[in-house]
């Protein structure tokens, strides 16, 4: 018995040491040009970046060495580029003429035909785009001056979000998700798509707005209210990260509509954020040339892994992590910086005959119960599985679906790990008092329990 306890202690100690071992990125300014604007990774070590306004370059990053080629010239200034991280087979470029052009990453051939990105109130309107993880959906946002009201000359704005189905590039269609008019000096500054492409996030002057797809159409559902204006946004299910003017980086669980953690390590405004292609890391860049890299551990912990000071007091206009976060690229003041992860140890092992504890897949009672208006739904998984929680009214009507994504085997009982319901339906409306039923589906497993809202 003593030997077993000792081996367990050693295992826990080595695991803790491994988790606390510093992971750092060794940065180097690779290109000094004052002409690089946007960066995006395709996979683990292929980087695309814009240069001279209308050129896209392709680079191979290997052991810190950069091999580049002038990939394609689009004959129009490029405002933004995006690559589907789950299937990086094309680059989408938003041009200053407000047209979107897609080209295969394997060569420079067009993927389908170019299409008009938006119809704004004037020139120089559309400014950001995003593609879903698999590449089936693309969104473009823009903000433009609408009128000046005499005699006080107050600028009014139009803001639009356009959605494109690009799964069939020869038959892409466009629809307008949102159109806000006469909203004062608010500006829409960044856009992101969920991994599935069913949620659109827009960073604006005050918050992060969300539009969710329901029955084939997008509708406004949630506003993630930060501490100050949101300057950038990125997403990887179930998380969304937003960067704010006061230097805060906020991680949200957008599925459960809750703030996970606020990082106040920065003093300068955040202007760019990104996730790695596997969703294990995210990074942020501020307007003083500094980069912050965070890790999401399997146990739900969030760590600030590294902070890089470029020494250049200029904005990190664009930032990208490779799929496994081995490399990070940043456009800082028009120059290209590449960081390579160093000091990542191999996972320690302990030779032992002890069997790991067995966990059975199960659904536990929610807490608190009764509740008003929020509750947590704990569960355990015996093996990794896609997890979904559905909530039905007593008459059988579907009230809400919580898509929790792929979850590892383990126990999900704390408020940080359990499923969360805020007492609202799919349209964001608070539900009435009464009895409701929640069902957990994980692989072949399914179980249902009862809960009560009391107002």
Secondary structure, 3 states (H helix, E strand, C coil): CHHHHHHHHHHHHHHHHHHHCCCEEEEEEEECCCCEEEEEEECCCEEEEEECCCEEEEEEEECCEEEEEEEEECCCCEEEEEECCCCCCEEEEEECCCEEEEEECCCCCECCCCEECCCCCCCCCEEEEEECCCCCEEEEEEEEEEEEECCCCEEEEEEEEEEEECCCCCCCEEEEEEEEECCCCCCEEEEEECCCCCEEEEEECCEEEEEEEECCEEEEEEEEECCCCEEEEEEECCEEEEEECCCCEEEEECCCCEEEEEECCCCCCEEEEEECCCCCEEEEEECCCEEEEEEECCCCCEEEEEEEECCCCCCEEEEEECCCCCEEEEEECCEEEEEEEECCCCCCCCCCCCCCCCCCCEECCCECCCECCCEEECEEECCCEEEEEEEEECCCCEEEEEEEEEECCEEECCCCCCEEECCECCCCCECCCEEEEEEEEECCEEEEEEEEECC
